[in-house]
Structures are given as C-alpha cells and as structure tokens.
Amino acid sequence: MATLVTAIETDGGWSCEVTLDQRRYQVAVSRAELDRYGAGGGVEDLVRRSFDFLLQRERPDQILARFRLSEIERYFPEYPQEIRRARPG
C-alpha cells in the first residue's frame, strides 16, 4: 500500500493529511513530537514510518481518522522505541 503524506506547517507544528488507498487521515504533529520520535527524517517521513508501524498492527479501517502522533504511544507502548529504531540513517 502506498502511503502519501502532505504536511502543512502550523503555529505549533504540522497538520498532515495521509492518503492510504481510498482512506484519508488527519495527523497532528508538534515540534516536540518530531524531536522525540523522528529527528533527522522530517515530518512527512516520520508520519509515513508511523503508518507503516500502525499497519503492521492494525487494518487501515482500524486506524483513527484523526489523531495526534503521540496518541499512538497510548495504544502501542513500544512505539517510541520502534519508531526511533526505524529512523533513516
């Protein structure tokens, strides 16, 4: 599945629209979340990798349509460790 991510900068970070096949999602990413989870790869890369992480655990219809990136950690406590491990070199 191809995951398309478009990020628009906001006052507090980014508002990202994610398109996955025929589904669309809205993901809010703060500057602190980018620093914590994805420094080095940029916000679009972080969101794309986060969707890869989610899709290994859930079907697309189980993923919330709108969420803050840090909410993933609430459902999957291993997210911070796994997403940092998946950072681009």
PDB file as gemmi writes it, atoms N, CA and C in Angstrom:
CRYST1    1.000    1.000    1.000  90.00  90.00  90.00 P 1                      
ATOM      1  N   MET A   1       0.840  -1.194   0.000  1.00  0.00           N  
ATOM      2  CA  MET A   1       0.000   0.000   0.000  1.00  0.00           C  
ATOM      3  C   MET A   1       0.878   1.249   0.000  1.00  0.00           C  
ATOM      4  N   ALA A   2       0.619   2.138  -0.895  1.00  0.00           N  
ATOM      5  CA  ALA A   2       1.360   3.401  -0.942  1.00  0.00           C  
ATOM      6  C   ALA A   2       0.731   4.397   0.017  1.00  0.00           C  
ATOM      7  N   THR A   3       1.563   5.001   0.842  1.00  0.00           N  
ATOM      8  CA  THR A   3       1.112   5.990   1.807  1.00  0.00           C  
ATOM      9  C   THR A   3       1.609   7.360   1.365  1.00  0.00           C  
ATOM     10  N   LEU A   4       0.680   8.253   1.050  1.00  0.00           N  
ATOM     11  CA  LEU A   4       1.018   9.616   0.636  1.00  0.00           C  
ATOM     12  C   LEU A   4       0.797  10.546   1.826  1.00  0.00           C  
ATOM     13  N   VAL A   5       1.802  11.339   2.153  1.00  0.00           N  
ATOM     14  CA  VAL A   5       1.724  12.259   3.291  1.00  0.00           C  
ATOM     15  C   VAL A   5       1.984  13.675   2.799  1.00  0.00           C  
ATOM     16  N   THR A   6       1.070  14.581   3.151  1.00  0.00           N  
ATOM     17  CA  THR A   6       1.240  16.000   2.852  1.00  0.00           C  
ATOM     18  C   THR A   6       1.187  16.752   4.170  1.00  0.00           C  
ATOM     19  N   ALA A   7       2.229  17.516   4.456  1.00  0.00           N  
ATOM     20  CA  ALA A   7       2.306  18.251   5.721  1.00  0.00           C  
ATOM     21  C   ALA A   7       2.189  19.746   5.465  1.00  0.00           C  
ATOM     22  N   ILE A   8       1.379  20.407   6.289  1.00  0.00           N  
ATOM     23  CA  ILE A   8       1.242  21.860   6.255  1.00  0.00           C  
ATOM     24  C   ILE A   8       1.684  22.380   7.613  1.00  0.00           C  
ATOM     25  N   GLU A   9       2.635  23.314   7.604  1.00  0.00           N  
ATOM     26  CA  GLU A   9       3.141  23.856   8.860  1.00  0.00           C  
ATOM     27  C   GLU A   9       2.083  24.724   9.529  1.00  0.00           C  
ATOM     28  N   THR A  10       1.959  24.564  10.851  1.00  0.00           N  
ATOM     29  CA  THR A  10       1.035  25.356  11.659  1.00  0.00           C  
ATOM     30  C   THR A  10       1.852  26.056  12.736  1.00  0.00           C  
ATOM     31  N   ASP A  11       1.201  26.839  13.575  1.00  0.00           N  
ATOM     32  CA  ASP A  11       1.914  27.534  14.653  1.00  0.00           C  
ATOM     33  C   ASP A  11       2.641  26.562  15.579  1.00  0.00           C  
ATOM     34  N   GLY A  12       1.998  25.446  15.916  1.00  0.00           N  
ATOM     35  CA  GLY A  12       2.583  24.521  16.882  1.00  0.00           C  
ATOM     36  C   GLY A  12       3.303  23.331  16.284  1.00  0.00           C  
ATOM     37  N   GLY A  13       3.282  23.198  14.963  1.00  0.00           N  
ATOM     38  CA  GLY A  13       3.909  22.035  14.344  1.00  0.00           C  
ATOM     39  C   GLY A  13       3.416  21.847  12.921  1.00  0.00           C  
ATOM     40  N   TRP A  14       2.748  20.696  12.683  1.00  0.00           N  
ATOM     41  CA  TRP A  14       2.268  20.380  11.348  1.00  0.00           C  
ATOM     42  C   TRP A  14       0.913  19.689  11.401  1.00  0.00           C  
ATOM     43  N   SER A  15       0.121  19.949  10.399  1.00  0.00           N  
ATOM     44  CA  SER A  15      -1.111  19.214  10.164  1.00  0.00           C  
ATOM     45  C   SER A  15      -0.849  18.362   8.928  1.00  0.00           C  
ATOM     46  N   CYS A  16      -0.969  17.064   9.078  1.00  0.00           N  
ATOM     47  CA  CYS A  16      -0.626  16.155   7.990  1.00  0.00           C  
ATOM     48  C   CYS A  16      -1.866  15.431   7.485  1.00  0.00           C  
ATOM     49  N   GLU A  17      -2.000  15.409   6.183  1.00  0.00           N  
ATOM     50  CA  GLU A  17      -3.047  14.599   5.565  1.00  0.00           C  
ATOM     51  C   GLU A  17      -2.372  13.357   5.012  1.00  0.00           C  
ATOM     52  N   VAL A  18      -2.915  12.217   5.376  1.00  0.00           N  
ATOM     53  CA  VAL A  18      -2.370  10.945   4.947  1.00  0.00           C  
ATOM     54  C   VAL A  18      -3.418  10.270   4.070  1.00  0.00           C  
ATOM     55  N   THR A  19      -2.985   9.847   2.894  1.00  0.00           N  
ATOM     56  CA  THR A  19      -3.862   9.113   1.990  1.00  0.00           C  
ATOM     57  C   THR A  19      -3.296   7.715   1.832  1.00  0.00           C  
ATOM     58  N   LEU A  20      -4.137   6.751   2.121  1.00  0.00           N  
ATOM     59  CA  LEU A  20      -3.757   5.344   2.047  1.00  0.00           C  
ATOM     60  C   LEU A  20      -4.858   4.636   1.269  1.00  0.00           C  
ATOM     61  N   ASP A  21      -4.579   4.306   0.027  1.00  0.00           N  
ATOM     62  CA  ASP A  21      -5.597   3.794  -0.885  1.00  0.00           C  
ATOM     63  C   ASP A  21      -6.734   4.808  -0.952  1.00  0.00           C  
ATOM     64  N   GLN A  22      -7.937   4.426  -0.592  1.00  0.00           N  
ATOM     65  CA  GLN A  22      -9.080   5.343  -0.665  1.00  0.00           C  
ATOM     66  C   GLN A  22      -9.372   6.031   0.673  1.00  0.00           C  
ATOM     67  N   ARG A  23      -8.593   5.769   1.687  1.00  0.00           N  
ATOM     68  CA  ARG A  23      -8.820   6.339   3.023  1.00  0.00           C  
ATOM     69  C   ARG A  23      -7.952   7.571   3.238  1.00  0.00           C  
ATOM     70  N   ARG A  24      -8.497   8.505   4.036  1.00  0.00           N  
ATOM     71  CA  ARG A  24      -7.747   9.711   4.413  1.00  0.00           C  
ATOM     72  C   ARG A  24      -7.735   9.848   5.918  1.00  0.00           C  
ATOM     73  N   TYR A  25      -6.617  10.332   6.408  1.00  0.00           N  
ATOM     74  CA  TYR A  25      -6.420  10.519   7.843  1.00  0.00           C  
ATOM     75  C   TYR A  25      -5.825  11.904   8.063  1.00  0.00           C  
ATOM     76  N   GLN A  26      -6.100  12.481   9.240  1.00  0.00           N  
ATOM     77  CA  GLN A  26      -5.511  13.748   9.650  1.00  0.00           C  
ATOM     78  C   GLN A  26      -4.658  13.478  10.889  1.00  0.00           C  
ATOM     79  N   VAL A  27      -3.393  13.846  10.805  1.00  0.00           N  
ATOM     80  CA  VAL A  27      -2.468  13.607  11.912  1.00  0.00           C  
ATOM     81  C   VAL A  27      -1.803  14.925  12.284  1.00  0.00           C  
ATOM     82  N   ALA A  28      -1.915  15.295  13.548  1.00  0.00           N  
ATOM     83  CA  ALA A  28      -1.257  16.500  14.058  1.00  0.00           C  
ATOM     84  C   ALA A  28       0.083  16.091  14.663  1.00  0.00           C  
ATOM     85  N   VAL A  29       1.126  16.822  14.294  1.00  0.00           N  
ATOM     86  CA  VAL A  29       2.473  16.547  14.797  1.00  0.00           C  
ATOM     87  C   VAL A  29       3.043  17.841  15.357  1.00  0.00           C  
ATOM     88  N   SER A  30       3.399  17.821  16.628  1.00  0.00           N  
ATOM     89  CA  SER A  30       4.014  19.007  17.234  1.00  0.00           C  
ATOM     90  C   SER A  30       5.519  18.978  16.981  1.00  0.00           C  
ATOM     91  N   ARG A  31       6.155  20.116  17.206  1.00  0.00           N  
ATOM     92  CA  ARG A  31       7.612  20.171  17.064  1.00  0.00           C  
ATOM     93  C   ARG A  31       8.291  19.226  18.067  1.00  0.00           C  
ATOM     94  N   ALA A  32       7.737  19.163  19.278  1.00  0.00           N  
ATOM     95  CA  ALA A  32       8.290  18.276  20.304  1.00  0.00           C  
ATOM     96  C   ALA A  32       8.167  16.809  19.883  1.00  0.00           C  
ATOM     97  N   GLU A  33       7.046  16.447  19.251  1.00  0.00           N  
ATOM     98  CA  GLU A  33       6.882  15.064  18.788  1.00  0.00           C  
ATOM     99  C   GLU A  33       7.889  14.744  17.682  1.00  0.00           C  
ATOM    100  N   LEU A  34       8.114  15.682  16.774  1.00  0.00           N  
ATOM    101  CA  LEU A  34       9.109  15.453  15.723  1.00  0.00           C  
ATOM    102  C   LEU A  34      10.488  15.255  16.343  1.00  0.00           C  
ATOM    103  N   ASP A  35      10.842  16.078  17.334  1.00  0.00           N  
ATOM    104  CA  ASP A  35      12.131  15.934  18.004  1.00  0.00           C  
ATOM    105  C   ASP A  35      12.238  14.594  18.728  1.00  0.00           C  
ATOM    106  N   ARG A  36      11.151  14.194  19.381  1.00  0.00           N  
ATOM    107  CA  ARG A  36      11.177  12.970  20.183  1.00  0.00           C  
ATOM    108  C   ARG A  36      11.222  11.716  19.318  1.00  0.00           C  
ATOM    109  N   TYR A  37      10.403  11.681  18.269  1.00  0.00           N  
ATOM    110  CA  TYR A  37      10.238  10.444  17.513  1.00  0.00           C  
ATOM    111  C   TYR A  37      10.997  10.388  16.195  1.00  0.00           C  
ATOM    112  N   GLY A  38      11.290  11.533  15.592  1.00  0.00           N  
ATOM    113  CA  GLY A  38      11.762  11.440  14.222  1.00  0.00           C  
ATOM    114  C   GLY A  38      12.827  12.395  13.790  1.00  0.00           C  
ATOM    115  N   ALA A  39      13.593  12.936  14.686  1.00  0.00           N  
ATOM    116  CA  ALA A  39      14.618  13.913  14.294  1.00  0.00           C  
ATOM    117  C   ALA A  39      15.487  13.338  13.185  1.00  0.00           C  
ATOM    118  N   GLY A  40      15.693  14.123  12.172  1.00  0.00           N  
ATOM    119  CA  GLY A  40      16.560  13.708  11.089  1.00  0.00           C  
ATOM    120  C   GLY A  40      15.846  13.349   9.808  1.00  0.00           C  
ATOM    121  N   GLY A  41      14.618  12.879   9.882  1.00  0.00           N  
ATOM    122  CA  GLY A  41      13.946  12.432   8.671  1.00  0.00           C  
ATOM    123  C   GLY A  41      12.865  13.364   8.188  1.00  0.00           C  
ATOM    124  N   GLY A  42      12.505  14.367   8.960  1.00  0.00           N  
ATOM    125  CA  GLY A  42      11.437  15.269   8.569  1.00  0.00           C  
ATOM    126  C   GLY A  42      10.069  14.740   8.954  1.00  0.00           C  
ATOM    127  N   VAL A  43       9.101  15.629   8.992  1.00  0.00           N  
ATOM    128  CA  VAL A  43       7.775  15.277   9.490  1.00  0.00           C  
ATOM    129  C   VAL A  43       7.049  14.293   8.562  1.00  0.00           C  
ATOM    130  N   GLU A  44       7.146  14.481   7.261  1.00  0.00           N  
ATOM    131  CA  GLU A  44       6.449  13.570   6.345  1.00  0.00           C  
ATOM    132  C   GLU A  44       7.014  12.158   6.451  1.00  0.00           C  
ATOM    133  N   ASP A  45       8.332  12.047   6.572  1.00  0.00           N  
ATOM    134  CA  ASP A  45       8.956  10.739   6.742  1.00  0.00           C  
ATOM    135  C   ASP A  45       8.503  10.088   8.055  1.00  0.00           C  
ATOM    136  N   LEU A  46       8.464  10.864   9.130  1.00  0.00           N  
ATOM    137  CA  LEU A  46       8.033  10.335  10.426  1.00  0.00           C  
ATOM    138  C   LEU A  46       6.604   9.820  10.356  1.00  0.00           C  
ATOM    139  N   VAL A  47       5.714  10.573   9.748  1.00  0.00           N  
ATOM    140  CA  VAL A  47       4.311  10.148   9.657  1.00  0.00           C  
ATOM    141  C   VAL A  47       4.200   8.903   8.777  1.00  0.00           C  
ATOM    142  N   ARG A  48       4.919   8.853   7.690  1.00  0.00           N  
ATOM    143  CA  ARG A  48       4.897   7.671   6.808  1.00  0.00           C  
ATOM    144  C   ARG A  48       5.375   6.432   7.568  1.00  0.00           C  
ATOM    145  N   ARG A  49       6.489   6.572   8.302  1.00  0.00           N  
ATOM    146  CA  ARG A  49       7.008   5.448   9.090  1.00  0.00           C  
ATOM    147  C   ARG A  49       6.035   5.053  10.202  1.00  0.00           C  
ATOM    148  N   SER A  50       5.349   6.041  10.760  1.00  0.00           N  
ATOM    149  CA  SER A  50       4.369   5.761  11.808  1.00  0.00           C  
ATOM    150  C   SER A  50       3.192   4.966  11.250  1.00  0.00           C  
ATOM    151  N   PHE A  51       2.782   5.279  10.032  1.00  0.00           N  
ATOM    152  CA  PHE A  51       1.719   4.492   9.406  1.00  0.00           C  
ATOM    153  C   PHE A  51       2.200   3.085   9.073  1.00  0.00           C  
ATOM    154  N   ASP A  52       3.443   2.936   8.666  1.00  0.00           N  
ATOM    155  CA  ASP A  52       3.993   1.588   8.460  1.00  0.00           C  
ATOM    156  C   ASP A  52       3.910   0.803   9.762  1.00  0.00           C  
ATOM    157  N   PHE A  53       4.284   1.447  10.863  1.00  0.00           N  
ATOM    158  CA  PHE A  53       4.209   0.831  12.190  1.00  0.00           C  
ATOM    159  C   PHE A  53       2.769   0.405  12.493  1.00  0.00           C  
ATOM    160  N   LEU A  54       1.818   1.321  12.294  1.00  0.00           N  
ATOM    161  CA  LEU A  54       0.416   1.011  12.584  1.00  0.00           C  
ATOM    162  C   LEU A  54      -0.113  -0.117  11.714  1.00  0.00           C  
ATOM    163  N   LEU A  55       0.231  -0.097  10.443  1.00  0.00           N  
ATOM    164  CA  LEU A  55      -0.281  -1.108   9.518  1.00  0.00           C  
ATOM    165  C   LEU A  55       0.270  -2.498   9.787  1.00  0.00           C  
ATOM    166  N   GLN A  56       1.360  -2.585  10.527  1.00  0.00           N  
ATOM    167  CA  GLN A  56       1.869  -3.895  10.952  1.00  0.00           C  
ATOM    168  C   GLN A  56       1.035  -4.455  12.105  1.00  0.00           C  
ATOM    169  N   ARG A  57       0.185  -3.596  12.704  1.00  0.00           N  
ATOM    170  CA  ARG A  57      -0.572  -3.994  13.883  1.00  0.00           C  
ATOM    171  C   ARG A  57      -2.084  -3.898  13.715  1.00  0.00           C  
ATOM    172  N   GLU A  58      -2.530  -3.131  12.724  1.00  0.00           N  
ATOM    173  CA  GLU A  58      -3.968  -2.882  12.537  1.00  0.00           C  
ATOM    174  C   GLU A  58      -4.302  -2.833  11.055  1.00  0.00           C  
ATOM    175  N   ARG A  59      -5.561  -3.102  10.765  1.00  0.00           N  
ATOM    176  CA  ARG A  59      -6.062  -2.898   9.403  1.00  0.00           C  
ATOM    177  C   ARG A  59      -6.298  -1.398   9.205  1.00  0.00           C  
ATOM    178  N   PRO A  60      -6.271  -0.921   7.968  1.00  0.00           N  
ATOM    179  CA  PRO A  60      -6.488   0.510   7.713  1.00  0.00           C  
ATOM    180  C   PRO A  60      -7.796   1.043   8.304  1.00  0.00           C  
ATOM    181  N   ASP A  61      -8.847   0.228   8.326  1.00  0.00           N  
ATOM    182  CA  ASP A  61     -10.123   0.699   8.870  1.00  0.00           C  
ATOM    183  C   ASP A  61     -10.130   0.755  10.398  1.00  0.00           C  
ATOM    184  N   GLN A  62      -9.092   0.248  11.034  1.00  0.00           N  
ATOM    185  CA  GLN A  62      -8.993   0.315  12.494  1.00  0.00           C  
ATOM    186  C   GLN A  62      -8.203   1.539  12.962  1.00  0.00           C  
ATOM    187  N   ILE A  63      -7.510   2.193  12.061  1.00  0.00           N  
ATOM    188  CA  ILE A  63      -6.714   3.369  12.411  1.00  0.00           C  
ATOM    189  C   ILE A  63      -7.637   4.569  12.533  1.00  0.00           C  
ATOM    190  N   LEU A  64      -7.480   5.336  13.599  1.00  0.00           N  
ATOM    191  CA  LEU A  64      -8.302   6.525  13.807  1.00  0.00           C  
ATOM    192  C   LEU A  64      -8.179   7.480  12.626  1.00  0.00           C  
ATOM    193  N   ALA A  65      -9.274   8.106  12.255  1.00  0.00           N  
ATOM    194  CA  ALA A  65      -9.269   9.031  11.120  1.00  0.00           C  
ATOM    195  C   ALA A  65      -8.556  10.342  11.448  1.00  0.00           C  
ATOM    196  N   ARG A  66      -8.500  10.693  12.732  1.00  0.00           N  
ATOM    197  CA  ARG A  66      -7.887  11.956  13.162  1.00  0.00           C  
ATOM    198  C   ARG A  66      -7.241  11.719  14.526  1.00  0.00           C  
ATOM    199  N   PHE A  67      -5.948  12.050  14.621  1.00  0.00           N  
ATOM    200  CA  PHE A  67      -5.259  11.856  15.900  1.00  0.00           C  
ATOM    201  C   PHE A  67      -3.969  12.669  15.953  1.00  0.00           C  
ATOM    202  N   ARG A  68      -3.469  12.842  17.186  1.00  0.00           N  
ATOM    203  CA  ARG A  68      -2.143  13.441  17.410  1.00  0.00           C  
ATOM    204  C   ARG A  68      -1.140  12.293  17.365  1.00  0.00           C  
ATOM    205  N   LEU A  69       0.022  12.537  16.833  1.00  0.00           N  
ATOM    206  CA  LEU A  69       1.008  11.478  16.659  1.00  0.00           C  
ATOM    207  C   LEU A  69       1.318  10.754  17.971  1.00  0.00           C  
ATOM    208  N   SER A  70       1.426  11.498  19.060  1.00  0.00           N  
ATOM    209  CA  SER A  70       1.787  10.877  20.344  1.00  0.00           C  
ATOM    210  C   SER A  70       0.699   9.935  20.871  1.00  0.00           C  
ATOM    211  N   GLU A  71      -0.509   9.997  20.321  1.00  0.00           N  
ATOM    212  CA  GLU A  71      -1.562   9.073  20.746  1.00  0.00           C  
ATOM    213  C   GLU A  71      -1.223   7.631  20.389  1.00  0.00           C  
ATOM    214  N   ILE A  72      -0.387   7.428  19.392  1.00  0.00           N  
ATOM    215  CA  ILE A  72      -0.002   6.064  19.021  1.00  0.00           C  
ATOM    216  C   ILE A  72       0.604   5.363  20.225  1.00  0.00           C  
ATOM    217  N   GLU A  73       1.404   6.090  20.989  1.00  0.00           N  
ATOM    218  CA  GLU A  73       2.079   5.521  22.153  1.00  0.00           C  
ATOM    219  C   GLU A  73       1.086   5.050  23.214  1.00  0.00           C  
ATOM    220  N   ARG A  74      -0.059   5.713  23.292  1.00  0.00           N  
ATOM    221  CA  ARG A  74      -1.086   5.302  24.255  1.00  0.00           C  
ATOM    222  C   ARG A  74      -1.592   3.899  23.962  1.00  0.00           C  
ATOM    223  N   TYR A  75      -1.739   3.572  22.685  1.00  0.00           N  
ATOM    224  CA  TYR A  75      -2.249   2.266  22.273  1.00  0.00           C  
ATOM    225  C   TYR A  75      -1.136   1.230  22.112  1.00  0.00           C  
ATOM    226  N   PHE A  76       0.035   1.703  21.746  1.00  0.00           N  
ATOM    227  CA  PHE A  76       1.174   0.820  21.495  1.00  0.00           C  
ATOM    228  C   PHE A  76       2.399   1.371  22.225  1.00  0.00           C  
ATOM    229  N   PRO A  77       2.607   0.950  23.487  1.00  0.00           N  
ATOM    230  CA  PRO A  77       3.710   1.491  24.292  1.00  0.00           C  
ATOM    231  C   PRO A  77       5.095   1.296  23.664  1.00  0.00           C  
ATOM    232  N   GLU A  78       5.224   0.352  22.763  1.00  0.00           N  
ATOM    233  CA  GLU A  78       6.514   0.103  22.121  1.00  0.00           C  
ATOM    234  C   GLU A  78       6.816   1.094  20.998  1.00  0.00           C  
ATOM    235  N   TYR A  79       5.855   1.948  20.653  1.00  0.00           N  
ATOM    236  CA  TYR A  79       6.010   2.872  19.527  1.00  0.00           C  
ATOM    237  C   TYR A  79       7.278   3.733  19.598  1.00  0.00           C  
ATOM    238  N   PRO A  80       7.564   4.423  20.706  1.00  0.00           N  
ATOM    239  CA  PRO A  80       8.761   5.295  20.717  1.00  0.00           C  
ATOM    240  C   PRO A  80      10.045   4.536  20.395  1.00  0.00           C  
ATOM    241  N   GLN A  81      10.222   3.390  20.997  1.00  0.00           N  
ATOM    242  CA  GLN A  81      11.433   2.609  20.775  1.00  0.00           C  
ATOM    243  C   GLN A  81      11.483   2.103  19.332  1.00  0.00           C  
ATOM    244  N   GLU A  82      10.367   1.585  18.831  1.00  0.00           N  
ATOM    245  CA  GLU A  82      10.340   1.037  17.467  1.00  0.00           C  
ATOM    246  C   GLU A  82      10.520   2.122  16.411  1.00  0.00           C  
ATOM    247  N   ILE A  83       9.880   3.266  16.602  1.00  0.00           N  
ATOM    248  CA  ILE A  83       9.959   4.314  15.574  1.00  0.00           C  
ATOM    249  C   ILE A  83      11.343   4.953  15.544  1.00  0.00           C  
ATOM    250  N   ARG A  84      11.985   5.057  16.691  1.00  0.00           N  
ATOM    251  CA  ARG A  84      13.355   5.593  16.710  1.00  0.00           C  
ATOM    252  C   ARG A  84      14.312   4.603  16.047  1.00  0.00           C  
ATOM    253  N   ARG A  85      14.071   3.322  16.216  1.00  0.00           N  
ATOM    254  CA  ARG A  85      14.902   2.293  15.598  1.00  0.00           C  
ATOM    255  C   ARG A  85      14.760   2.336  14.073  1.00  0.00           C  
ATOM    256  N   ALA A  86      13.573   2.750  13.598  1.00  0.00           N  
ATOM    257  CA  ALA A  86      13.293   2.769  12.156  1.00  0.00           C  
ATOM    258  C   ALA A  86      13.709   4.080  11.486  1.00  0.00           C  
ATOM    259  N   ARG A  87      14.371   4.957  12.231  1.00  0.00           N  
ATOM    260  CA  ARG A  87      14.805   6.251  11.657  1.00  0.00           C  
ATOM    261  C   ARG A  87      15.690   6.047  10.453  1.00  0.00           C  
ATOM    262  N   PRO A  88      15.595   6.957   9.517  1.00  0.00           N  
ATOM    263  CA  PRO A  88      16.516   6.878   8.376  1.00  0.00           C  
ATOM    264  C   PRO A  88      17.942   7.146   8.838  1.00  0.00           C  
ATOM    265  N   GLY A  89      18.912   6.512   8.167  1.00  0.00           N  
ATOM    266  CA  GLY A  89      20.318   6.646   8.538  1.00  0.00           C  
ATOM    267  C   GLY A  89      20.794   8.004   8.296  1.00  0.00           C  
TER     268      GLY A  89                                                      
END                                                                             
